[in-house]
């Protein structure tokens, strides 16, 4: 291998025995020993030609060793994610569980919305409240789908079982019964999101843990608190005329909508 330094410039380059020129970024360090003088017959005016063995020059290429190792891990087969990196199978499965759970909860809220929108029930505020919850929960599922794809996972949607369609309760009334039902679902959702966060932490995935904290946990605590207040209020007013006034309050309330 030949190393050439031009006297007219500070540029330094390496020439291989095959006549290929390697620029400075291709080597990290070198120990030079001048073994010949200027060769005037080389046709290169003002050039100092220095010969060095492979032991003298450490050629490492333009990238660090860790980049080369990562390059070997990039999939070359079809239908394999190129973006997936340090994303465990357990995290992928836990995300799919939460996606499907959110769609089930959204489906149940649709059933509640349909019930209170019936002509012989006629509680538009309750209908609006549960419809907003359904849309918001579905949007949460879509956020998780986008995140799953971003990390290189694969979304697997499952069958949804038919939900309840009637929420009449002879003792509690349909308003209180439906609101307690919603509270129980949101509490379970909060537990499952905390479990999802634990899975991310267990698999040393701080980015996923931060995503769950920033996009979901705060909202979940807020909605559990709000529905808890609604349950307490409905217990106070009973199942009589006060339910209609409560329904009118829900009709004007925008707190649920993200």
C-alpha positions as CSV (number, residue, x, y, z in Angstrom):
1,X,0.0,0.0,0.0
2,X,1.3,3.5,-0.9
3,X,0.6,6.7,1.1
4,X,1.1,9.9,-0.9
5,X,1.4,13.5,0.5
6,X,1.4,16.3,-1.9
7,X,3.8,19.2,-1.2
8,X,1.5,21.8,-2.7
9,X,-1.4,20.9,-0.3
10,X,-2.1,19.4,3.1
11,X,-4.2,16.7,1.7
12,X,-3.4,13.1,2.6
13,X,-4.5,10.1,0.7
14,X,-3.8,6.3,0.5
15,X,-3.1,4.4,-2.6
16,X,-3.7,0.7,-2.8
17,X,-1.5,-1.7,-4.8
18,X,-4.3,-1.7,-7.4
19,X,-4.1,2.0,-8.0
20,X,-7.2,2.9,-6.0
21,X,-7.2,6.1,-4.0
22,X,-8.7,6.1,-0.4
23,X,-9.4,9.5,1.1
24,X,-8.7,10.6,4.6
25,X,-12.0,9.4,6.2
26,X,-11.1,5.8,5.3
27,X,-8.3,5.5,7.8
28,X,-8.1,6.3,11.5
29,X,-4.4,6.4,12.2
30,X,-1.1,5.4,10.6
31,X,2.5,5.0,11.5
32,X,4.7,6.0,8.5
33,X,8.2,4.9,7.6
34,X,9.7,6.6,4.6
35,X,11.2,3.9,2.5
36,X,11.9,5.8,-0.7
37,X,12.6,9.3,-2.0
38,X,10.8,11.3,-4.6
39,X,10.5,9.3,-7.8
40,X,11.1,11.8,-10.5
41,X,10.2,9.3,-13.2
42,X,6.7,8.8,-11.7
43,X,5.5,11.9,-13.7
44,X,4.1,13.4,-10.5
45,X,5.8,16.7,-10.0
46,X,6.4,17.8,-6.4
47,X,5.0,14.6,-4.9
48,X,6.5,12.7,-2.0
49,X,5.8,9.0,-2.2
50,X,5.9,7.0,1.1
51,X,5.5,3.2,1.3
52,X,3.9,1.6,4.3
53,X,2.9,-1.9,5.2
54,X,-0.6,-3.0,6.3
55,X,0.6,-3.0,9.8
56,X,1.5,0.7,9.6
57,X,-1.9,1.9,8.4
58,X,-5.2,1.1,10.1
59,X,-7.9,1.3,7.5
60,X,-11.4,1.1,9.1
61,X,-13.7,2.5,6.5
62,X,-16.1,5.5,6.7
63,X,-18.2,4.1,9.6
64,X,-17.5,2.9,13.1
65,X,-17.5,-0.8,13.8
66,X,-20.9,-0.6,15.6
67,X,-22.5,0.8,12.5
68,X,-21.1,-2.1,10.5
69,X,-22.5,-4.6,13.0
70,X,-26.0,-2.9,12.8
71,X,-25.8,-3.0,9.1
72,X,-25.5,-6.7,9.2
73,X,-28.8,-6.9,11.2
74,X,-30.9,-5.0,8.6
75,X,-33.3,-7.5,7.1
76,X,-32.9,-8.3,3.4
77,X,-35.8,-10.6,3.0
78,X,-39.3,-9.4,1.9
79,X,-42.1,-8.5,4.3
80,X,-39.8,-7.8,7.2
81,X,-39.7,-4.5,9.0
82,X,-36.7,-2.4,8.5
83,X,-37.6,0.0,11.3
84,X,-37.8,-2.6,14.1
85,X,-35.0,-2.1,16.6
86,X,-34.9,-3.3,20.2
87,X,-38.7,-3.8,20.1
88,X,-39.5,-7.1,21.9
89,X,-42.1,-9.6,21.0
90,X,-43.7,-9.2,24.4
91,X,-44.1,-5.5,23.8
92,X,-45.7,-6.2,20.4
93,X,-48.1,-8.7,21.9
94,X,-49.1,-6.4,24.7
95,X,-49.8,-3.5,22.3
96,X,-52.0,-5.8,20.2
97,X,-53.9,-6.8,23.4
98,X,-54.5,-3.2,24.2
99,X,-55.6,-2.3,20.7
100,X,-58.2,-5.0,20.6
101,X,-59.3,-4.2,24.2
102,X,-59.9,-0.5,23.2
103,X,-62.0,-1.6,20.2
104,X,-64.1,-3.7,22.5
105,X,-64.6,-0.9,24.9
106,X,-65.5,1.5,22.0
107,X,-68.0,-1.1,20.8
108,X,-69.6,-1.2,24.2
109,X,-69.8,2.6,24.3
110,X,-71.5,2.5,20.9
111,X,-74.1,0.1,22.5
112,X,-74.7,2.6,25.3
113,X,-75.0,5.4,22.8
114,X,-77.6,3.5,20.8
115,X,-79.6,2.7,23.9
116,X,-79.9,6.2,25.2
117,X,-80.6,7.5,21.7
118,X,-83.8,5.3,21.5
119,X,-87.0,7.3,21.2
120,X,-88.5,5.8,24.4
121,X,-85.4,6.5,26.4
122,X,-84.7,10.0,25.0
123,X,-81.7,11.0,27.1
124,X,-79.6,12.9,24.5
125,X,-77.0,14.0,27.0
126,X,-76.2,10.4,28.0
127,X,-76.2,9.4,24.3
128,X,-73.7,12.2,23.4
129,X,-71.5,11.4,26.4
130,X,-71.1,7.7,25.5
131,X,-70.7,8.5,21.8
132,X,-67.8,10.9,22.6
133,X,-66.3,8.2,24.8
134,X,-66.6,5.7,21.9
135,X,-64.9,8.0,19.4
136,X,-62.1,8.9,21.8
137,X,-61.4,5.2,22.8
138,X,-61.3,4.3,19.1
139,X,-58.9,7.1,18.5
140,X,-56.7,5.7,21.2
141,X,-56.7,2.3,19.5
142,X,-55.6,4.0,16.3
143,X,-52.8,5.8,18.1
144,X,-51.6,2.4,19.3
145,X,-51.9,1.0,15.8
146,X,-49.7,3.8,14.4
147,X,-47.2,3.3,17.2
148,X,-47.1,-0.5,16.5
149,X,-46.3,0.2,12.9
150,X,-43.8,2.8,13.8
151,X,-41.8,0.4,15.9
152,X,-41.9,-2.3,13.2
153,X,-44.6,-4.5,14.9
154,X,-47.6,-6.1,13.2
155,X,-51.2,-5.3,14.1
156,X,-53.5,-8.3,14.7
157,X,-57.2,-7.4,15.0
158,X,-59.5,-10.0,16.6
159,X,-63.2,-10.8,16.6
160,X,-65.4,-8.6,18.8
161,X,-68.1,-10.3,20.8
162,X,-71.6,-8.8,20.7
163,X,-72.1,-6.3,23.6
164,X,-75.0,-5.7,25.9
165,X,-77.9,-3.8,24.2
166,X,-80.2,-3.0,27.1
167,X,-79.2,-1.1,30.3
168,X,-82.5,-0.8,32.1
169,X,-82.1,-1.4,35.8
170,X,-85.2,-1.5,38.1
171,X,-83.4,-0.3,41.2
172,X,-80.6,2.0,40.1
173,X,-82.2,3.3,36.9
174,X,-80.5,3.2,33.5
175,X,-78.5,6.4,34.0
176,X,-76.7,5.4,37.1
177,X,-76.3,1.8,36.0
178,X,-74.8,2.8,32.7
179,X,-72.4,5.3,34.3
180,X,-71.2,2.8,36.9
181,X,-70.7,0.4,34.0
182,X,-68.6,3.0,32.2
183,X,-66.6,3.7,35.3
184,X,-65.7,0.0,35.7
185,X,-64.5,-0.2,32.1
186,X,-62.3,2.9,32.5
187,X,-60.8,1.6,35.7
188,X,-60.0,-1.7,33.9
189,X,-58.5,0.3,31.0
190,X,-56.3,2.2,33.4
191,X,-55.1,-1.1,34.9
192,X,-54.3,-2.4,31.5
193,X,-52.4,0.7,30.5
194,X,-50.3,0.4,33.6
195,X,-49.6,-3.2,32.8
196,X,-48.5,-2.1,29.3
197,X,-46.2,0.4,30.9
198,X,-44.7,-2.4,33.0
199,X,-44.1,-4.5,30.0
200,X,-42.2,-1.7,28.3
201,X,-40.1,-1.1,31.5
202,X,-39.5,-4.8,31.9
203,X,-38.1,-5.0,28.3
204,X,-36.0,-1.9,28.7
205,X,-38.0,0.1,26.2
206,X,-38.0,3.7,27.7
207,X,-39.4,5.2,24.5
208,X,-42.5,3.0,24.6
209,X,-42.9,3.7,28.3
210,X,-42.7,7.4,27.7
211,X,-45.3,7.1,24.9
212,X,-47.8,5.4,27.2
213,X,-47.2,7.9,29.9
214,X,-47.4,11.0,27.7
215,X,-50.4,10.0,25.5
216,X,-52.6,7.8,27.7
217,X,-52.1,7.7,31.5
218,X,-52.9,11.3,32.2
219,X,-56.1,11.2,30.2
220,X,-57.1,7.9,31.9
221,X,-56.7,9.4,35.4
222,X,-58.8,12.4,34.4
223,X,-61.7,10.4,32.9
224,X,-61.8,8.0,35.9
225,X,-62.1,11.1,38.2
226,X,-64.8,12.7,36.0
227,X,-67.0,9.6,35.7
228,X,-66.6,8.9,39.5
229,X,-68.1,12.4,40.1
230,X,-70.9,11.6,37.7
231,X,-71.7,8.3,39.6
232,X,-71.7,10.2,42.9
233,X,-74.1,12.8,41.6
234,X,-76.4,10.3,40.1
235,X,-76.6,8.4,43.4
236,X,-77.6,11.6,45.1
237,X,-80.4,12.5,42.7
238,X,-81.9,9.0,42.4
239,X,-83.7,7.8,39.3
240,X,-86.4,10.4,39.1
241,X,-86.8,13.8,37.6
242,X,-83.2,14.8,38.5
243,X,-81.9,12.4,35.8
244,X,-83.3,14.7,33.1
245,X,-81.5,17.7,34.6
246,X,-78.3,15.7,34.7
247,X,-78.8,14.7,31.1
248,X,-79.1,18.3,30.1
249,X,-75.8,19.0,31.9
250,X,-74.1,16.2,29.9
251,X,-75.5,17.7,26.8
252,X,-73.5,20.9,27.4
253,X,-70.4,19.2,28.9
254,X,-67.3,19.1,26.6
255,X,-64.9,17.6,29.2
256,X,-64.7,14.2,27.7
257,X,-63.8,15.2,24.2
258,X,-60.0,15.3,23.8
